[in-house]
Amino acid sequence: MGRTKKREPETASIESATHDGRGIAAVSGKKVFVAGALPGETVEFIRRKSRRNFDEAELLQVIEASGDRIDAKCEAFGRCGGCSLQHVSEDYQRSIKEQTLRDNLQRIGKVEVDSWLEPMTGPVWGYRRRARLAVKDVPAKGRVLVGFRERHAPFITDMHRCEVLASPVDGLIDKLSELVARLSIRARLPQIEVAVAENSIALVFRVLDVPTDADSEELTAFGVANDCRIYLQPGGLDSLELIQPMTLDESLFYTLPEFDIQINFEPIDFVQVNSEINERMVHFAIEQLDPGPDDRVLDLYCGIGNFSLPLAQKSGTVLGIEGEQSLVARAADNARSNGLNNVEFRVADLSKIDGSESWVKAGWDRVLLDPARSGAAEIVERMKLLNPLRIVYVSCHPGTLARDAGILVHDQGYKLETAGIIDMFPHTAHVESIAVFTRT
């Protein structure tokens, strides 16, 4: 068996860039994607992964810099896989994301947009109120690592703070590292989920072994000292156990001030990570749907009611559909606690509908879609059955939005009126967007 060829540093000019911000160099007839490199730069890199049509590489140093390059704020940038675009301005980041959306709509959906929205912007640091931090006891480093995975390796980044996590969790990385190091189960605790609400902070410790009494005392003391709710999760989502404090006076919550709505949630529930952007997104979605007091509105992939509840204030009737029973129950509780009696919630797997469902044929004036990355193909393929006048589609993946937009425009009788990006995840390559369709 021959030896694997040792990888050596190489130097090349960056000719262009991918949609997620990686620089592209052509070396010996093969494309090399260099994370963190910009068009026009000369860089030194080392190849990390080989593919059939391209290689992926790590940037070692910039020899000749682009005028678009700026200094990254985070010390861990370049190693940490949490952010990929801190080396360029926010405007540059948004231009990359908008071009990605434009290209996907044209190439995949083969649709044109009547008018483009200005990017929906908000805070770019300290914005992330939900995160999953990996944990690993690394004796060779003499510490427990807590943070995001590295960009070029399946290891955890050796980091001490995170500039995008919401305060005060942004400064808790070292404290969490020290806490886990004191536990007997430090090698059996693979992750910590973070949820920052308006009234409290929750930390969920995924544990593979039962903590000892001493471990529980350490975790409880940490919660008291840092004013955090501490949960253990030994199994699935239904295994969540609160250990600090022993009882709660109120749930975690966030508010939508424009609508005077409070939305309660559990620490492992899905909530939009950027609170200010979420408020603007909800405002825009409802403004574009423009429901009236006699309108029937369908909110698909409704979660815990982020759109459904404010929609209920403007509409005659709202029905929210969601695949997870626990989220539907939470949404219904949120409707009751906000005094809304014209909104109902139902459990349904929206990837398996066939059009025979009673709610599909009930008649709807407006539809809001907020699906996962896989999109909403099964719904949009049956949009003629729903037959709404207006559709607002909130997307976390431009490729599936483009695919679904193509179906709506070419097969279902809709026009793509407007679209644009939502800068929900600054400094990352994640493209969140919103599109508005009207019946032709």
C-alpha atoms as one frame of an Amber mdcrd trajectory, in Angstrom:
protein
   0.000   0.000   0.000   1.447   3.354  -0.985   1.792   6.218   1.441  -0.708
   9.051   1.438   0.923  12.099  -0.075   1.757  14.644   2.597  -0.075  17.912
   2.160   2.138  20.955   1.808   1.318  24.684   1.817   0.617  26.159  -1.613
   0.265  29.671  -2.990  -2.307  30.830  -5.532  -4.387  33.784  -6.710  -8.093
  33.811  -5.899 -10.113  34.323  -9.058 -13.709  34.262  -7.783 -15.823  33.128
  -4.844 -18.550  30.628  -4.009 -21.982  31.687  -2.762 -20.940  30.935   0.807
 -17.899  33.218   0.609 -15.085  30.753  -0.093 -12.413  31.934  -2.506 -11.821
  29.877  -5.666  -8.345  29.270  -7.070  -7.455  27.158 -10.107  -4.368  25.046
  -9.408  -3.108  22.541 -11.999  -6.494  22.491 -13.660  -8.500  21.779 -10.513
 -10.577  24.201  -8.485  -9.596  24.769  -4.868 -12.096  26.364  -2.479 -10.231
  28.358   0.152 -12.358  29.328   3.159 -11.784  32.951   4.153 -10.077  34.019
   0.906 -11.442  36.840  -1.260 -11.368  37.436  -5.035  -8.205  39.267  -6.117
  -6.109  38.031  -3.206  -2.909  36.021  -3.267  -2.983  33.506  -0.456  -1.122
  30.605   1.075  -3.324  27.601   1.835  -3.242  23.891   2.593  -5.680  21.375
   1.147  -7.839  19.614   3.733 -10.401  17.603   1.718 -10.243  16.208  -1.803
 -13.359  15.916  -3.941 -13.768  14.683  -7.485 -14.244  18.137  -9.026 -12.655
  20.391  -6.401 -10.602  20.435  -3.197 -11.334  22.255   0.044  -8.524  24.170
   1.697  -7.626  26.050   4.845  -6.309  29.595   4.543  -2.849  29.893   6.127
  -2.029  33.516   5.341  -3.009  36.357   3.039   0.004  37.492   1.003  -1.778
  40.220  -0.973  -5.073  41.359   0.560  -8.248  42.548  -1.125  -9.485  46.041
  -0.338 -12.712  44.422   0.883 -10.955  42.565   3.693 -11.436  43.740   7.283
 -10.112  42.476  10.600 -12.293  39.839  12.217 -13.590  40.732  15.663 -13.407
  37.215  17.085 -10.069  35.722  18.120 -11.265  32.260  17.069 -12.342  33.293
  13.562 -10.756  31.111  10.916 -10.629  28.111  13.233 -14.203  28.150  14.505
 -16.889  26.850  12.186 -19.574  29.036  13.744 -18.799  32.061  11.535 -17.395
  32.198   8.018 -17.698  35.854   6.959 -16.242  38.033   9.719 -13.407  39.053
   7.364 -15.711  41.244   5.251 -18.132  44.046   6.068 -21.791  43.437   6.814
 -22.746  45.104   3.512 -20.432  42.746   1.625 -21.923  39.756   3.462 -25.437
  40.814   2.527 -24.468  41.319  -1.105 -23.167  37.725  -1.207 -26.398  36.412
   0.293 -28.627  38.476  -1.968 -26.730  37.293  -5.031 -27.133  33.711  -3.814
 -30.894  34.203  -3.579 -31.072  35.876  -6.999 -29.011  33.132  -8.631 -31.083
  30.348  -7.067 -34.400  31.871  -8.120 -33.166  32.303 -11.678 -31.232  29.038
 -12.049 -33.394  26.587 -10.076 -36.838  28.187 -10.075 -36.480  29.986 -13.394
 -38.538  32.828 -11.969 -38.177  36.584 -11.994 -39.009  38.921  -9.098 -41.139
  41.989  -9.750 -39.321  44.026  -7.079 -36.469  43.307  -4.674 -36.615  44.133
  -0.982 -33.900  45.970   0.855 -32.087  43.479   3.151 -33.811  43.144   6.521
 -31.064  44.064   9.003 -30.544  44.201  12.752 -27.810  43.636  15.340 -24.703
  41.869  14.037 -22.997  41.042  17.360 -24.461  39.436  20.462 -27.604  38.500
  18.554 -27.775  34.729  18.937 -30.238  33.699  21.657 -30.278  29.976  20.771
 -27.188  27.818  20.290 -25.856  24.308  20.764 -22.342  24.237  22.210 -20.232
  21.115  21.886 -18.259  19.884  24.908 -15.123  17.706  25.016 -12.651  16.848
  27.771  -9.230  17.136  26.113  -6.477  16.012  28.532  -3.764  16.997  26.045
  -4.872  20.619  26.346  -5.414  20.366  30.075  -8.976  21.644  29.835 -12.505
  20.934  28.767 -13.312  22.611  25.468 -16.695  24.277  25.082 -17.704  25.905
  21.808 -18.521  25.310  18.164 -16.895  22.727  15.906 -13.785  23.709  14.001
 -14.176  24.715  10.384 -11.757  22.171   8.891 -11.798  19.341  11.418 -14.304
  17.442  13.591 -12.800  18.945  16.740 -14.158  21.566  19.107 -12.659  25.018
  18.764 -10.400  26.085  21.606 -12.154  29.374  22.312 -12.770  31.628  25.308
 -15.769  33.716  24.283 -18.215  34.044  21.384 -18.973  37.414  19.828 -22.302
  36.384  18.284 -23.862  34.723  21.348 -26.305  36.898  23.261 -25.123  38.432
  26.519 -24.243  37.183  29.072 -23.638  33.753  27.495 -21.038  35.287  25.162
 -18.724  35.570  28.175 -19.541  32.242  29.843 -17.401  29.934  27.674 -14.469
  29.722  30.118 -16.763  29.441  33.126 -18.607  26.555  31.496 -15.291  24.898
  30.671 -14.204  25.157  34.282 -17.581  23.906  35.520 -17.569  20.757  33.391
 -13.934  20.085  34.364 -15.061  19.808  37.989 -17.677  17.145  37.224 -17.139
  13.400  37.556 -19.041  12.971  34.252 -16.978  15.524  32.326 -16.190  12.884
  29.667 -19.887  11.975  29.373 -21.334  15.419  28.738 -21.226  16.108  24.972
 -23.204  19.338  24.600 -24.862  22.314  26.245 -27.895  23.984  24.695 -28.323
  27.686  25.329 -31.587  29.618  25.363 -31.598  33.327  26.199 -35.091  34.608
  26.945 -36.222  38.089  27.950 -36.762  36.946  31.533 -34.036  34.342  32.061
 -31.222  32.214  30.637 -31.480  28.435  30.356 -28.616  25.978  29.984 -29.455
  22.393  29.078 -26.683  19.890  29.834 -26.892  16.730  27.715 -25.659  13.957
  30.025 -24.885  10.357  29.061 -24.384   9.270  32.680 -26.342  10.201  35.790
 -24.595  13.078  37.639 -23.437  12.347  41.172 -24.774  14.374  44.061 -21.546
  16.391  43.987 -22.022  17.031  40.257 -25.571  18.235  40.842 -24.347  20.576
  43.574 -21.754  22.050  41.185 -24.344  22.561  38.443 -26.831  24.100  40.849
 -24.219  26.441  42.322 -23.243  27.542  38.803 -26.868  28.358  38.029 -27.242
  30.394  41.205 -23.950  32.273  40.704 -24.703  33.111  37.055 -28.482  33.558
  37.375 -29.228  30.686  34.978 -31.828  27.966  34.863 -30.080  24.598  34.747
 -31.603  21.559  33.059 -30.373  18.008  32.508 -31.248  16.056  29.368 -30.328
  12.367  29.809 -32.359  11.143  26.826 -34.790  12.468  24.247 -36.648  15.759
  24.187 -39.122  14.497  26.770 -36.379  13.769  29.315 -35.720  17.408  30.231
 -35.240  17.845  33.998 -35.023  21.191  35.781 -32.558  21.173  38.693 -32.025
  24.910  39.295 -34.237  26.445  40.512 -36.399  23.654  41.868 -39.612  25.361
  40.730 -40.467  28.139  38.284 -42.828  31.074  38.585 -42.962  31.612  34.805
 -41.839  30.030  31.545 -39.074  31.377  29.373 -40.577  33.954  27.030 -39.987
  36.534  24.351 -42.327  39.287  23.282 -43.598  40.823  20.072 -44.109  44.388
  21.386 -45.895  45.670  18.280 -48.672  43.156  18.899 -48.485  43.113  22.715
 -47.896  39.349  22.569 -45.818  37.194  24.900 -44.678  33.814  23.589 -43.651
  31.221  26.158 -41.207  28.489  25.183 -39.169  25.626  26.557 -35.356  25.784
  26.378 -35.117  23.203  23.583 -37.989  24.605  21.489 -37.207  26.165  18.133
 -37.280  29.954  18.281 -35.800  32.416  15.796 -32.266  33.142  16.990 -32.222
  36.905  16.374 -34.958  38.640  18.374 -34.852  42.056  16.694 -34.840  40.538
  13.222 -37.704  38.272  14.231 -39.821  41.270  15.237 -39.176  42.942  11.883
 -39.800  39.722   9.979 -43.154  39.137  11.710 -44.182  42.746  11.027 -43.300
  42.462   7.335 -44.935  39.057   6.868 -48.227  40.229   8.337 -48.075  43.518
   6.458 -47.607  41.625   3.183 -50.310  39.042   3.893 -52.600  41.977   4.700
 -55.359  39.917   6.352 -58.710  41.479   7.157 -61.266  40.708   9.882 -63.154
  38.307   7.598 -60.100  36.485   6.212 -59.184  32.868   6.904 -55.413  32.434
   7.298 -53.399  29.221   7.267 -50.014  29.227   9.055 -48.023  26.157   8.011
 -44.997  24.948  10.022 -46.312  27.253  12.743 -44.083  26.150  15.637 -45.133
  27.734  18.917 -47.149  30.511  17.268 -44.556  33.100  16.243 -46.670  34.176
  13.249 -50.025  32.628  14.177 -50.672  34.737  17.256 -50.113  38.185  15.720
 -52.006  37.012  12.618 -54.964  36.179  14.843 -55.169  39.834  15.911 -55.693
  40.905  12.304 -57.709  38.003  10.873 -61.085  36.350  11.220 -59.736  32.813
  11.687 -56.210  31.356  11.869 -55.233  27.688  11.722 -51.659  26.719  12.574
 -50.277  23.355  11.419 -47.130  21.816  12.901 -45.614  18.339  12.934 -44.593
  18.149  16.596 -47.272  17.610  19.223 -45.276  19.393  21.930 -45.009  22.561
  19.829 -48.709  22.472  18.963 -49.561  22.193  22.669 -47.276  25.135  23.435
 -48.828  27.203  20.643 -52.329  26.527  21.971 -51.220  27.515  25.484 -49.731
  30.718  24.070 -52.993  31.545  22.315 -54.944  31.093  25.566 -52.494  33.132
  27.639 -52.738  35.985  25.103 -56.538  35.889  25.089 -56.842  34.817  21.450
 -59.824  32.584  20.719 -59.896  32.749  16.920 -56.772  30.627  16.367 -56.516
  26.839  16.456 -53.556  24.476  16.094 -53.331  21.003  14.633 -50.668  18.296
  14.339 -49.898  17.111  10.806 -46.841  15.845   8.939 -46.741  18.361   6.122
 -44.293  16.221   4.142 -46.938  13.484   3.777 -50.156  15.297   2.888 -52.053
  14.102  -0.189 -54.697  16.819  -0.524 -57.527  14.807   0.989 -57.147  16.387
   4.425 -60.202  18.335   5.584 -58.179  21.443   6.425 -56.632  21.512   2.939
 -60.092  21.804   1.353 -61.503  24.227   3.930 -60.818  27.372   1.858 -58.120
  29.923   2.753 -57.615  33.573   1.869 -53.988  33.853   3.005 -51.190  31.295
   3.589 -47.933  31.704   5.477 -45.145  29.132   5.033 -42.086  28.854   7.287
 -40.650  25.402   6.546 -37.368  23.739   7.478 -34.455  23.556   5.009 -36.220
  20.834   3.021 -38.844  23.364   1.938 -42.555  22.893   1.312 -42.835  20.964
  -1.956 -45.792  18.831  -0.880 -47.755  21.957   0.051 -46.920  24.136  -2.938
 -47.726  21.299  -5.344 -51.286  21.441  -3.967 -51.628  25.197  -3.636 -54.542
  25.256  -6.098 -56.532  23.279  -3.523 -55.836  25.935  -0.880 -56.284  28.739
  -3.427 -55.174  31.739  -1.317 -54.965  35.224  -2.780 -51.581  35.868  -1.144
 -48.715  33.703   0.127 -45.773  34.745   2.288 -42.940  32.215   2.275 -40.202
  32.513   4.926 -37.201  30.400   3.948 -33.962  29.216   5.543 -32.615  27.675
   2.331 -32.537  29.567  -0.989 -32.377  26.383  -3.054 -35.629  24.929  -1.768
 -37.328  28.326  -1.860 -36.313  28.631  -5.513 -37.613  25.135  -6.274 -40.940
  25.878  -4.571 -41.184  29.304  -6.207 -40.837  27.631  -9.586 -43.749  25.311
  -8.777 -45.933  28.170  -7.561 -45.205  30.368 -10.585 -45.121  27.798 -13.400
 -47.669  25.240 -12.171 -49.939  26.812  -9.565 -50.891  30.182 -11.016 -48.937
  32.610  -8.811 -46.660  35.560  -9.447 -43.523  36.242  -7.388 -44.265  39.798
  -6.342 -41.274  40.554  -4.100 -38.369  38.815  -2.359 -35.307  39.649  -0.324
 -32.891  38.421   2.303 -33.332  38.509   6.065 -29.972  38.950   7.811 -30.889
  36.567  10.622 -27.364  35.090  10.984 -24.716  37.807  10.417 -21.132  36.606
   9.792 -22.340  33.193   8.619 -23.124  31.903   5.139 -26.699  31.061   6.173
 -29.226  32.705   3.842 -32.628  33.458   5.358 -35.102  35.050   2.975 -38.742
  35.984   2.438 -40.884  35.922  -0.695 -44.396  37.163  -1.444 -46.647  35.517
  -4.049 -49.981  36.729  -5.405 -52.568  34.759  -7.351 -52.663  35.676 -11.019
